[in-house]
Amino acid sequence: MKLCRCPICHSDIHLDALLEDDAGREMLGLISNLGGRNARALVSYIALFRPEKSVL
């Protein structure tokens, strides 16, 4: 599942690749431990920084 594009190399970032990475797994773990409303709010906040013409 394609999630976004890397801001450095502009390659696609896929969910399975994110889970294989230690930092990616840690980030997903932190978000999932926040609970429904807080996790959703954090993801929405991060999305505020998404460039208009590219993926975050």
N, CA, C and O atoms as a Maestro MAE file, in Angstrom:
{
 s_m_m2io_version
 :::
 2.0.0
}

f_m_ct {
 s_m_title
 :::
 protein
 m_atom[224] {
  # First column is atom index #
  i_m_mmod_type
  r_m_x_coord
  r_m_y_coord
  r_m_z_coord
  i_m_residue_number
  s_m_chain_name
  s_m_pdb_residue_name
  s_m_pdb_atom_name
  i_m_atomic_number
  :::
  1 25 0.846 -1.178 0.000 1 A "MET " " N  " 7
  2 3 0.000 0.000 0.000 1 A "MET " " CA " 6
  3 2 0.892 1.242 0.000 1 A "MET " " C  " 6
  4 15 1.696 1.444 0.910 1 A "MET " " O  " 8
  5 25 0.738 2.056 -1.023 2 A "LYS " " N  " 7
  6 3 1.526 3.283 -1.144 2 A "LYS " " CA " 6
  7 2 0.997 4.333 -0.170 2 A "LYS " " C  " 6
  8 15 -0.191 4.657 -0.176 2 A "LYS " " O  " 8
  9 25 1.886 4.858 0.660 3 A "LEU " " N  " 7
  10 3 1.494 5.875 1.632 3 A "LEU " " CA " 6
  11 2 1.839 7.279 1.170 3 A "LEU " " C  " 6
  12 15 1.001 8.180 1.217 3 A "LEU " " O  " 8
  13 25 3.064 7.463 0.726 4 A "CYS " " N  " 7
  14 3 3.520 8.797 0.365 4 A "CYS " " CA " 6
  15 2 4.825 8.701 -0.408 4 A "CYS " " C  " 6
  16 15 5.242 7.616 -0.815 4 A "CYS " " O  " 8
  17 25 5.459 9.837 -0.603 5 A "ARG " " N  " 7
  18 3 6.740 9.913 -1.301 5 A "ARG " " CA " 6
  19 2 7.814 10.436 -0.360 5 A "ARG " " C  " 6
  20 15 7.558 11.322 0.456 5 A "ARG " " O  " 8
  21 25 9.023 9.881 -0.477 6 A "CYS " " N  " 7
  22 3 10.152 10.330 0.330 6 A "CYS " " CA " 6
  23 2 10.514 11.761 -0.073 6 A "CYS " " C  " 6
  24 15 10.678 12.034 -1.261 6 A "CYS " " O  " 8
  25 25 10.642 12.680 0.892 7 A "PRO " " N  " 7
  26 3 10.972 14.062 0.549 7 A "PRO " " CA " 6
  27 2 12.407 14.232 0.052 7 A "PRO " " C  " 6
  28 15 12.738 15.253 -0.549 7 A "PRO " " O  " 8
  29 25 13.246 13.250 0.296 8 A "ILE " " N  " 7
  30 3 14.643 13.358 -0.112 8 A "ILE " " CA " 6
  31 2 14.873 12.746 -1.489 8 A "ILE " " C  " 6
  32 15 15.396 13.405 -2.388 8 A "ILE " " O  " 8
  33 25 14.477 11.472 -1.653 9 A "CYS " " N  " 7
  34 3 14.757 10.790 -2.926 9 A "CYS " " CA " 6
  35 2 13.539 10.713 -3.828 9 A "CYS " " C  " 6
  36 15 13.658 10.287 -4.977 9 A "CYS " " O  " 8
  37 25 12.371 11.112 -3.342 10 A "HIS " " N  " 7
  38 3 11.113 11.145 -4.093 10 A "HIS " " CA " 6
  39 2 10.631 9.768 -4.534 10 A "HIS " " C  " 6
  40 15 9.840 9.665 -5.472 10 A "HIS " " O  " 8
  41 25 11.093 8.712 -3.877 11 A "SER " " N  " 7
  42 3 10.576 7.382 -4.181 11 A "SER " " CA " 6
  43 2 9.323 7.137 -3.343 11 A "SER " " C  " 6
  44 15 9.132 7.764 -2.301 11 A "SER " " O  " 8
  45 25 8.476 6.226 -3.802 12 A "ASP " " N  " 7
  46 3 7.256 5.904 -3.074 12 A "ASP " " CA " 6
  47 2 7.587 5.179 -1.776 12 A "ASP " " C  " 6
  48 15 8.509 4.365 -1.732 12 A "ASP " " O  " 8
  49 25 6.835 5.475 -0.725 13 A "ILE " " N  " 7
  50 3 6.978 4.791 0.551 13 A "ILE " " CA " 6
  51 2 5.740 3.916 0.726 13 A "ILE " " C  " 6
  52 15 4.609 4.402 0.694 13 A "ILE " " O  " 8
  53 25 5.971 2.633 0.909 14 A "HIS " " N  " 7
  54 3 4.883 1.668 1.055 14 A "HIS " " CA " 6
  55 2 4.787 1.205 2.504 14 A "HIS " " C  " 6
  56 15 5.785 1.186 3.225 14 A "HIS " " O  " 8
  57 25 3.584 0.833 2.923 15 A "LEU " " N  " 7
  58 3 3.353 0.416 4.299 15 A "LEU " " CA " 6
  59 2 4.243 -0.756 4.688 15 A "LEU " " C  " 6
  60 15 4.809 -0.754 5.781 15 A "LEU " " O  " 8
  61 25 4.383 -1.757 3.822 16 A "ASP " " N  " 7
  62 3 5.213 -2.909 4.168 16 A "ASP " " CA " 6
  63 2 6.674 -2.511 4.342 16 A "ASP " " C  " 6
  64 15 7.360 -3.065 5.201 16 A "ASP " " O  " 8
  65 25 7.159 -1.571 3.553 17 A "ALA " " N  " 7
  66 3 8.539 -1.098 3.699 17 A "ALA " " CA " 6
  67 2 8.696 -0.311 4.996 17 A "ALA " " C  " 6
  68 15 9.734 -0.391 5.653 17 A "ALA " " O  " 8
  69 25 7.678 0.440 5.359 18 A "LEU " " N  " 7
  70 3 7.716 1.210 6.602 18 A "LEU " " CA " 6
  71 2 7.789 0.284 7.810 18 A "LEU " " C  " 6
  72 15 8.486 0.576 8.782 18 A "LEU " " O  " 8
  73 25 7.069 -0.830 7.745 19 A "LEU " " N  " 7
  74 3 7.079 -1.784 8.850 19 A "LEU " " CA " 6
  75 2 8.406 -2.523 8.959 19 A "LEU " " C  " 6
  76 15 8.745 -3.022 10.032 19 A "LEU " " O  " 8
  77 25 9.161 -2.601 7.866 20 A "GLU " " N  " 7
  78 3 10.464 -3.255 7.893 20 A "GLU " " CA " 6
  79 2 11.537 -2.356 8.508 20 A "GLU " " C  " 6
  80 15 12.580 -2.846 8.942 20 A "GLU " " O  " 8
  81 25 11.291 -1.063 8.548 21 A "ASP " " N  " 7
  82 3 12.248 -0.095 9.073 21 A "ASP " " CA " 6
  83 2 12.024 0.102 10.573 21 A "ASP " " C  " 6
  84 15 10.882 0.229 11.015 21 A "ASP " " O  " 8
  85 25 13.101 0.129 11.356 22 A "ASP " " N  " 7
  86 3 12.979 0.283 12.813 22 A "ASP " " CA " 6
  87 2 12.284 1.585 13.195 22 A "ASP " " C  " 6
  88 15 11.384 1.578 14.035 22 A "ASP " " O  " 8
  89 25 12.687 2.700 12.592 23 A "ALA " " N  " 7
  90 3 12.085 4.001 12.916 23 A "ALA " " CA " 6
  91 2 10.628 4.047 12.471 23 A "ALA " " C  " 6
  92 15 9.788 4.621 13.163 23 A "ALA " " O  " 8
  93 25 10.324 3.452 11.329 24 A "GLY " " N  " 7
  94 3 8.947 3.413 10.844 24 A "GLY " " CA " 6
  95 2 8.045 2.621 11.768 24 A "GLY " " C  " 6
  96 15 6.925 3.035 12.065 24 A "GLY " " O  " 8
  97 25 8.544 1.475 12.224 25 A "ARG " " N  " 7
  98 3 7.787 0.656 13.171 25 A "ARG " " CA " 6
  99 2 7.566 1.407 14.481 25 A "ARG " " C  " 6
  100 15 6.484 1.352 15.065 25 A "ARG " " O  " 8
  101 25 8.599 2.106 14.931 26 A "GLU " " N  " 7
  102 3 8.480 2.867 16.174 26 A "GLU " " CA " 6
  103 2 7.434 3.976 16.035 26 A "GLU " " C  " 6
  104 15 6.620 4.182 16.935 26 A "GLU " " O  " 8
  105 25 7.459 4.690 14.898 27 A "MET " " N  " 7
  106 3 6.490 5.759 14.673 27 A "MET " " CA " 6
  107 2 5.065 5.213 14.644 27 A "MET " " C  " 6
  108 15 4.174 5.776 15.279 27 A "MET " " O  " 8
  109 25 4.844 4.118 13.911 28 A "LEU " " N  " 7
  110 3 3.507 3.538 13.856 28 A "LEU " " CA " 6
  111 2 3.065 3.041 15.228 28 A "LEU " " C  " 6
  112 15 1.890 3.145 15.580 28 A "LEU " " O  " 8
  113 25 4.005 2.499 16.002 29 A "GLY " " N  " 7
  114 3 3.679 2.054 17.356 29 A "GLY " " CA " 6
  115 2 3.260 3.206 18.248 29 A "GLY " " C  " 6
  116 15 2.299 3.091 19.008 29 A "GLY " " O  " 8
  117 25 3.977 4.316 18.158 30 A "LEU " " N  " 7
  118 3 3.633 5.493 18.966 30 A "LEU " " CA " 6
  119 2 2.261 6.037 18.595 30 A "LEU " " C  " 6
  120 15 1.467 6.383 19.470 30 A "LEU " " O  " 8
  121 25 1.984 6.112 17.298 31 A "ILE " " N  " 7
  122 3 0.681 6.620 16.854 31 A "ILE " " CA " 6
  123 2 -0.438 5.680 17.286 31 A "ILE " " C  " 6
  124 15 -1.492 6.132 17.735 31 A "ILE " " O  " 8
  125 25 -0.213 4.370 17.150 32 A "SER " " N  " 7
  126 3 -1.270 3.421 17.512 32 A "SER " " CA " 6
  127 2 -1.526 3.391 19.017 32 A "SER " " C  " 6
  128 15 -2.632 3.060 19.442 32 A "SER " " O  " 8
  129 25 -0.533 3.728 19.824 33 A "ASN " " N  " 7
  130 3 -0.713 3.749 21.279 33 A "ASN " " CA " 6
  131 2 -1.433 4.997 21.772 33 A "ASN " " C  " 6
  132 15 -1.832 5.052 22.934 33 A "ASN " " O  " 8
  133 25 -1.604 5.987 20.928 34 A "LEU " " N  " 7
  134 3 -2.252 7.231 21.344 34 A "LEU " " CA " 6
  135 2 -3.751 7.076 21.552 34 A "LEU " " C  " 6
  136 15 -4.341 7.816 22.339 34 A "LEU " " O  " 8
  137 25 -4.361 6.156 20.883 35 A "GLY " " N  " 7
  138 3 -5.806 6.023 20.972 35 A "GLY " " CA " 6
  139 2 -6.472 6.749 19.815 35 A "GLY " " C  " 6
  140 15 -5.854 7.577 19.146 35 A "GLY " " O  " 8
  141 25 -7.729 6.432 19.589 36 A "GLY " " N  " 7
  142 3 -8.466 6.906 18.423 36 A "GLY " " CA " 6
  143 2 -8.429 8.392 18.147 36 A "GLY " " C  " 6
  144 15 -7.943 8.815 17.099 36 A "GLY " " O  " 8
  145 25 -8.933 9.186 19.066 37 A "ARG " " N  " 7
  146 3 -9.026 10.631 18.813 37 A "ARG " " CA " 6
  147 2 -7.660 11.292 18.735 37 A "ARG " " C  " 6
  148 15 -7.421 12.128 17.863 37 A "ARG " " O  " 8
  149 25 -6.764 10.924 19.639 38 A "ASN " " N  " 7
  150 3 -5.441 11.545 19.638 38 A "ASN " " CA " 6
  151 2 -4.630 11.145 18.416 38 A "ASN " " C  " 6
  152 15 -3.938 11.977 17.829 38 A "ASN " " O  " 8
  153 25 -4.710 9.876 18.029 39 A "ALA " " N  " 7
  154 3 -3.983 9.413 16.849 39 A "ALA " " CA " 6
  155 2 -4.491 10.135 15.604 39 A "ALA " " C  " 6
  156 15 -3.708 10.584 14.768 39 A "ALA " " O  " 8
  157 25 -5.788 10.237 15.497 40 A "ARG " " N  " 7
  158 3 -6.389 10.917 14.342 40 A "ARG " " CA " 6
  159 2 -5.993 12.389 14.326 40 A "ARG " " C  " 6
  160 15 -5.704 12.948 13.269 40 A "ARG " " O  " 8
  161 25 -5.981 13.011 15.499 41 A "ALA " " N  " 7
  162 3 -5.599 14.424 15.592 41 A "ALA " " CA " 6
  163 2 -4.133 14.625 15.209 41 A "ALA " " C  " 6
  164 15 -3.798 15.594 14.527 41 A "ALA " " O  " 8
  165 25 -3.261 13.717 15.642 42 A "LEU " " N  " 7
  166 3 -1.843 13.831 15.302 42 A "LEU " " CA " 6
  167 2 -1.617 13.680 13.805 42 A "LEU " " C  " 6
  168 15 -0.865 14.452 13.210 42 A "LEU " " O  " 8
  169 25 -2.258 12.697 13.196 43 A "VAL " " N  " 7
  170 3 -2.106 12.501 11.751 43 A "VAL " " CA " 6
  171 2 -2.661 13.703 10.994 43 A "VAL " " C  " 6
  172 15 -2.078 14.124 9.995 43 A "VAL " " O  " 8
  173 25 -3.771 14.257 11.452 44 A "SER " " N  " 7
  174 3 -4.330 15.460 10.815 44 A "SER " " CA " 6
  175 2 -3.391 16.647 10.959 44 A "SER " " C  " 6
  176 15 -3.245 17.443 10.031 44 A "SER " " O  " 8
  177 25 -2.752 16.768 12.121 45 A "TYR " " N  " 7
  178 3 -1.800 17.855 12.343 45 A "TYR " " CA " 6
  179 2 -0.596 17.717 11.416 45 A "TYR " " C  " 6
  180 15 -0.167 18.695 10.804 45 A "TYR " " O  " 8
  181 25 -0.058 16.520 11.313 46 A "ILE " " N  " 7
  182 3 1.083 16.287 10.420 46 A "ILE " " CA " 6
  183 2 0.699 16.594 8.975 46 A "ILE " " C  " 6
  184 15 1.510 17.115 8.210 46 A "ILE " " O  " 8
  185 25 -0.540 16.272 8.606 47 A "ALA " " N  " 7
  186 3 -1.006 16.522 7.240 47 A "ALA " " CA " 6
  187 2 -1.064 18.011 6.909 47 A "ALA " " C  " 6
  188 15 -1.058 18.373 5.732 47 A "ALA " " O  " 8
  189 25 -1.119 18.878 7.914 48 A "LEU " " N  " 7
  190 3 -1.120 20.319 7.659 48 A "LEU " " CA " 6
  191 2 0.163 20.773 6.965 48 A "LEU " " C  " 6
  192 15 0.179 21.814 6.309 48 A "LEU " " O  " 8
  193 25 1.220 20.006 7.106 49 A "PHE " " N  " 7
  194 3 2.510 20.362 6.525 49 A "PHE " " CA " 6
  195 2 2.739 19.731 5.159 49 A "PHE " " C  " 6
  196 15 3.828 19.849 4.596 49 A "PHE " " O  " 8
  197 25 1.723 19.061 4.622 50 A "ARG " " N  " 7
  198 3 1.832 18.424 3.315 50 A "ARG " " CA " 6
  199 2 1.885 19.495 2.230 50 A "ARG " " C  " 6
  200 15 1.042 20.391 2.199 50 A "ARG " " O  " 8
  201 25 2.872 19.405 1.340 51 A "PRO " " N  " 7
  202 3 2.926 20.353 0.226 51 A "PRO " " CA " 6
  203 2 1.695 20.187 -0.671 51 A "PRO " " C  " 6
  204 15 1.180 19.079 -0.815 51 A "PRO " " O  " 8
  205 25 1.231 21.266 -1.266 52 A "GLU " " N  " 7
  206 3 0.023 21.225 -2.084 52 A "GLU " " CA " 6
  207 2 0.151 20.336 -3.311 52 A "GLU " " C  " 6
  208 15 -0.800 19.644 -3.675 52 A "GLU " " O  " 8
  209 25 1.304 20.345 -3.950 53 A "LYS " " N  " 7
  210 3 1.437 19.644 -5.221 53 A "LYS " " CA " 6
  211 2 2.215 18.339 -5.125 53 A "LYS " " C  " 6
  212 15 2.628 17.795 -6.150 53 A "LYS " " O  " 8
  213 25 2.421 17.831 -3.930 54 A "SER " " N  " 7
  214 3 3.109 16.547 -3.785 54 A "SER " " CA " 6
  215 2 2.581 15.835 -2.555 54 A "SER " " C  " 6
  216 15 1.849 16.419 -1.756 54 A "SER " " O  " 8
  217 25 2.954 14.568 -2.405 55 A "VAL " " N  " 7
  218 3 2.496 13.821 -1.241 55 A "VAL " " CA " 6
  219 2 3.405 14.089 -0.061 55 A "VAL " " C  " 6
  220 15 4.559 14.481 -0.239 55 A "VAL " " O  " 8
  221 25 2.898 13.881 1.139 56 A "LEU " " N  " 7
  222 3 3.682 14.127 2.347 56 A "LEU " " CA " 6
  223 2 4.547 12.934 2.659 56 A "LEU " " C  " 6
  224 15 5.285 12.947 3.645 56 A "LEU " " O  " 8
  :::
 }
 m_bond[223] {
  # First column is bond index #
  i_m_from
  i_m_to
  i_m_order
  :::
  1 1 2 1
  2 2 3 1
  3 3 4 2
  4 3 5 1
  5 5 6 1
  6 6 7 1
  7 7 8 2
  8 7 9 1
  9 9 10 1
  10 10 11 1
  11 11 12 2
  12 11 13 1
  13 13 14 1
  14 14 15 1
  15 15 16 2
  16 15 17 1
  17 17 18 1
  18 18 19 1
  19 19 20 2
  20 19 21 1
  21 21 22 1
  22 22 23 1
  23 23 24 2
  24 23 25 1
  25 25 26 1
  26 26 27 1
  27 27 28 2
  28 27 29 1
  29 29 30 1
  30 30 31 1
  31 31 32 2
  32 31 33 1
  33 33 34 1
  34 34 35 1
  35 35 36 2
  36 35 37 1
  37 37 38 1
  38 38 39 1
  39 39 40 2
  40 39 41 1
  41 41 42 1
  42 42 43 1
  43 43 44 2
  44 43 45 1
  45 45 46 1
  46 46 47 1
  47 47 48 2
  48 47 49 1
  49 49 50 1
  50 50 51 1
  51 51 52 2
  52 51 53 1
  53 53 54 1
  54 54 55 1
  55 55 56 2
  56 55 57 1
  57 57 58 1
  58 58 59 1
  59 59 60 2
  60 59 61 1
  61 61 62 1
  62 62 63 1
  63 63 64 2
  64 63 65 1
  65 65 66 1
  66 66 67 1
  67 67 68 2
  68 67 69 1
  69 69 70 1
  70 70 71 1
  71 71 72 2
  72 71 73 1
  73 73 74 1
  74 74 75 1
  75 75 76 2
  76 75 77 1
  77 77 78 1
  78 78 79 1
  79 79 80 2
  80 79 81 1
  81 81 82 1
  82 82 83 1
  83 83 84 2
  84 83 85 1
  85 85 86 1
  86 86 87 1
  87 87 88 2
  88 87 89 1
  89 89 90 1
  90 90 91 1
  91 91 92 2
  92 91 93 1
  93 93 94 1
  94 94 95 1
  95 95 96 2
  96 95 97 1
  97 97 98 1
  98 98 99 1
  99 99 100 2
  100 99 101 1
  101 101 102 1
  102 102 103 1
  103 103 104 2
  104 103 105 1
  105 105 106 1
  106 106 107 1
  107 107 108 2
  108 107 109 1
  109 109 110 1
  110 110 111 1
  111 111 112 2
  112 111 113 1
  113 113 114 1
  114 114 115 1
  115 115 116 2
  116 115 117 1
  117 117 118 1
  118 118 119 1
  119 119 120 2
  120 119 121 1
  121 121 122 1
  122 122 123 1
  123 123 124 2
  124 123 125 1
  125 125 126 1
  126 126 127 1
  127 127 128 2
  128 127 129 1
  129 129 130 1
  130 130 131 1
  131 131 132 2
  132 131 133 1
  133 133 134 1
  134 134 135 1
  135 135 136 2
  136 135 137 1
  137 137 138 1
  138 138 139 1
  139 139 140 2
  140 139 141 1
  141 141 142 1
  142 142 143 1
  143 143 144 2
  144 143 145 1
  145 145 146 1
  146 146 147 1
  147 147 148 2
  148 147 149 1
  149 149 150 1
  150 150 151 1
  151 151 152 2
  152 151 153 1
  153 153 154 1
  154 154 155 1
  155 155 156 2
  156 155 157 1
  157 157 158 1
  158 158 159 1
  159 159 160 2
  160 159 161 1
  161 161 162 1
  162 162 163 1
  163 163 164 2
  164 163 165 1
  165 165 166 1
  166 166 167 1
  167 167 168 2
  168 167 169 1
  169 169 170 1
  170 170 171 1
  171 171 172 2
  172 171 173 1
  173 173 174 1
  174 174 175 1
  175 175 176 2
  176 175 177 1
  177 177 178 1
  178 178 179 1
  179 179 180 2
  180 179 181 1
  181 181 182 1
  182 182 183 1
  183 183 184 2
  184 183 185 1
  185 185 186 1
  186 186 187 1
  187 187 188 2
  188 187 189 1
  189 189 190 1
  190 190 191 1
  191 191 192 2
  192 191 193 1
  193 193 194 1
  194 194 195 1
  195 195 196 2
  196 195 197 1
  197 197 198 1
  198 198 199 1
  199 199 200 2
  200 199 201 1
  201 201 202 1
  202 202 203 1
  203 203 204 2
  204 203 205 1
  205 205 206 1
  206 206 207 1
  207 207 208 2
  208 207 209 1
  209 209 210 1
  210 210 211 1
  211 211 212 2
  212 211 213 1
  213 213 214 1
  214 214 215 1
  215 215 216 2
  216 215 217 1
  217 217 218 1
  218 218 219 1
  219 219 220 2
  220 219 221 1
  221 221 222 1
  222 222 223 1
  223 223 224 2
  :::
 }
}
